[in-house]
Amino acid sequence: MNNTNDTEWELYKYYTNILDEFYKVYIWVLVGVGVPGNVACILVTTSMTLTTATLYMSLLAVADLLALVLKLIFHQMYIYEVPLNTIGCKMEVFVALVSCYANWTLVLVCLERFLSIRFPLKKKIYFTKNRPILIAVLLGMILCLCNLYAFIQLDHREESYCSYPDSSFDFVRTYWYWITAFIYYFLPFILLLIFPFLIIVSLRRQRKAREAMVRTTPDTSGETTQTRVEVAISVMVVCDAIVVFVTFAPICILNLIKPFDTLNHGTIHTRFTVTMLEFMARTLSEVNYAVDFVIYFAASKKFRSRFKKLIRKCLTCRCRRDQE
């Protein structure tokens, strides 16, 4: 019996070390890729002509950047077991709010792309000068209201542990879990399945209409230039939405089956497998905050050319300063 217990204890420590090392390393990989990538996205999109699409894409990069930085801060607080007080627990809700806002900002970008491609003549009606900013602010206010219960109720129980009060345990387990999962995961996941499909269908219709116009009216160079810009941005957004949809699928499945206790936690091997799968699902969901630049750079020639021009401009300015 002692040999069996010793073997299980050694196996438990071995698996725990693997999980700890994975947890310590993964955030640095995301930050190392995501922080410079999101900064580059902000610089490139703000250097483009200011439109609703570039405004929302810049906002998405800012939200992703802020989400990564906040997650890194709390990650290090948990690693070094920094005691959490009431303010720390409230800030944890704010981290979840920023992450949720980043997910919904991409939905907002997809909605803007669909309306712009599907109804190009009504674009200026849908998106006036101040309306895009107002929509982004309203989105943030709605998400703040959705997280208000957590912000009020969540508080510290122990030095490094935040939880809800015992009086609200049944509500949190029965209702609040599904409310947050629906707002944070399920609804954005569904919309990011629908909007890219609608954008692709609209792009195909627009291409057919443009080909028919070219056959009847050969001189359409001005419209073609504007259309290429719209198509380039739409392709970037669709690729980003598809990647987010794929990486969001595991965490959605996990949150869907977790409350039903269908996962078997019997043996040490099983517990390790389930925990590792949970880690991987959460990591994949957080990859979305780091890969926008890679997706944009790979999907759009316009984005690549803008980025290269920006790099050349920075190098030229630096060389001039060195010569002076």
N, C-alpha and C positions, 0 to 999 in steps of 0.2 A: 504493500500500500504506500509506503514511504517513497519507494522508487517511482511509483506511478505519479504520486503527487509532485515529486521533484521534477519529473519529466514534463508534466503539464505546466508547472511553474516556469521552467526554462523556456518552454514553447510560448507561454504567455508573454514572457519578457522579450523574446525574439520578435513576435508579432507586434508588440507594443513599440519596440524600437523602430521597426519599419514604418509604422503609422506616424510616429513622432518625427522621423526624418523627412517623410513625405510632407507633413504639415509645415515643417520649418522651411523647406526649400521652395514649395510651389509658388508662394506669394512673391518671392524674389524674382522668379522667372517671369511672372505676369507683370510685375512692376518694371523689370528691366526691358521688357518689350513694349508694354503699354504706355508708360509715362513719356518716353521720347516719341513714340508713335502718335499719341494723342496731341502732343505739343506740335508735331509736324502737321497733323490734320488741321489744327486750329490755324496755323500760319498759312497753309495752302488755301483753305476754304475762305479765310478772310481776305486773301489776296485776289480771289475771284470777284466777278461782278456780284454785288449784293442782291440776292434774290431770296425768296422764301426758303428755297431748297438749301442754299449755302448757309443761310442763317440757322436753320434747324440742324444742319450737319455740324456747324460750329458748336451749337449748343449741345449736341450729342457728344462731341469730343470733350467738351468741358465737363459734362456730367460723368463720362467714363473716367476722365482723369481724376476728378474729385472722389469718385467711388474707389478707385484703386488706392489713392493716398490714404483715405480714411480706413479702408480695410487693412492696409499695411500698419497703420498706427495701432489699431485694436489687436491685430495679429501679434505685434510685438508686446503689447500689454499683457496678452494671455500667455505668451511664451515666458516672459519674465515675471508672471504672476503679480502684476501690479494690482493693488487693492482697488476695487471699484466702489465708489460711493453713489449717491443718488444721481448726481450730475453725469457720472460715467454711464450709468444705465440709460439715462435719457439720450445721451449721445449715441448709444448703440442703436436706439430707434432711429436717430437721424441718419446713421450709416445705411440702415435698411431703406429709409426713405429716399436717399440719394441714388441707391442702386435701383430701386423701383422706378424712379424718375428717368434714369438712363434707359431702362427697358421701354418705357412708355414714349420717350422721345423718339426712339427708332420707329415705333408705331406711328407717331405723328409725322415723321419724315415720309413713311410709306403712304400715309393718307394724302399728304401734299403731292407726292409724285403721281398717285393715281388720279387725283382731281385735275392736275395740270396736264397729264397726258390724255385723259378721257375727255375733258372739257376744256380745250386750250383757249377757246374764245371767251370763256367765263372765268379764266384764271384771275384776271385783275379784279373781278367782282368778289370772288371767294377770298382772295388774299390781297387786301389793301395794304397801305403803307404800315399801319400800326396793328392791324388785326393779327398777323403771325405772332408778334410779341405778346399781345393780349391772350391769345390761345395758349401759349407756353406758360404764362403766369397763371392762368386759370387751371391748367393741368397740374401745376405745382400745388396750388391751393386745394384742389380736390384730393390729391394724394396726402397732403397734410391732414385734412379732415379724416381721411380713411385710417391714418395712423395715430389719430388723436387718442383713441382708447389705450393703445400700447404706451404712448408717451405719458399718460396719466397713471396707469396702473403698474407699469413695470418699475421695479425698484430692487435694490440690493438686498440679498438675504445673508450672504456671507461675504467675506472680504473680496472674493473674485468671482461672485456668482450673482446673476440677476434673474429674477423670477417674478411671476404674478402672485398676488396675495391668495391665500387659501380660499377665501370667500368666493373668488371668481374662477376657481379651478375648473368647475364643471362647464362654465360658459366658454372658457378659453379652449378646453379640450373638445367641446361639442360644436361650437359655432365659430369662435374667433380663428381657430386653425384654418377652417375652410374659407373664411372671408379673406384672410391674408394670402392664402395659397391661390385663391381665385384672382385677386388683384395683382399679386406679384408674379405669378407663374402662368396660370391657366388661360386667362383672358388675353394677355400679350401673345402667348403661344398660339392661340387660335387666330388672332388677328394677323400675326406674322405668317400664318399659313394662307390666309385669304388674300391679303393685299398684294403680295408678290405675284400671285396667280393673276389677279385683276390687272396689275401693271403690265405683265407680259402679254396678256390678251389685248390690252389697249395699245401697246407698242406695235403689235402685229397689225392691228387695224389701221394705226397711223401710217405704218410703212406701206400698206396696200393703197391707202388714200394718196400718199405722197407719190407712189409710182404711177398711179393713174393721172395725177396732176402733171407729172413730168412729161408724160406722153402727150398731153394736150397743151401744156404751157412749158416749153423748154427752159425759159429764163426764170428760174426760181432760186438763184444763188443766195440771196439774202435770207429767204426762208430756210434754205438748206443749212446755212451756218447756225441759225438759231435752233433748228431742229436737232442738229448734231450735239449741241450743248445739252439740250434737254435729254436726249437719248443717253449721252455719256453719264450724266448724273443719275438717271433712272437705273442704268445698268449697275452702277456702284451701289445704289440703295438696295436693289433686288439681291445682289450677291451678298451684301451684309445681312439682309433679312433671312436669306436661306441659311447662312452659317449660324446665325442666332437660333433659328428654328431647330436646326440639327443638334446644336449643343445644349439647347433647352429641353429637348425631349427626355433625356435621362432624369433630370431633376423633377420634371412634371410627373413622370411615371412613379418616381420615388415618393413624392408627396401624395400621390393618388392612392398608393397601396399601404403606406406607412401606418395610417390610423387603424387599419383592419388587422394588424398583428399577423400578417401572412408570412412575414420573414421569420425563418427558424433561427433562433439564437442558441441552439442546444450545445454543440461542441465548440471547442476553441477555434478549430478551423472554420467552422461556419460563421462564428462571430467575427473573425478576422475578415472573411470574404465579404460579409454584409457591410461591415464598417468601411472596408476599402472601397467597395462599390459606392457607398454614400459619399466618401471623400472625393472620388473621381467624378461623381455626378455634380457635386457642388463646385468642384474645380472647373469642370466644363462650362457650367453656367457663368462662372466668373471670367472665363476666357473671353467672353464677348466684350468686356471692357478694355481688352488689350489688342485686339486684332483688326480694328477698323482700318488703320493705316495700311496694313498688309493687304487687306481686301481691296481698298481703293486703289492702291498702287498696282495690283495685279489686274484689276478689272477695267481700268480706265486709262487710255493713252493721254487724255487731257490732264488727268491728275498727275501722271508721271512727268509730263512736260512742264507743268506748273511747279512741281517739286524740284525738278532739275534746275529750272530758271531761278528759283528761290535760293538753292544751294550755290549756284554760280554767282548770284548777286551778293550773297553773304561773303563768299571767298574774295570777290573783287573788292568789297568794302574793307575787308581785313587787310588785304594786300596794300591798299591805299593808305591805311592807317600805319602799317609797318614802314612804308616808304617815308611818310611824314615824320 
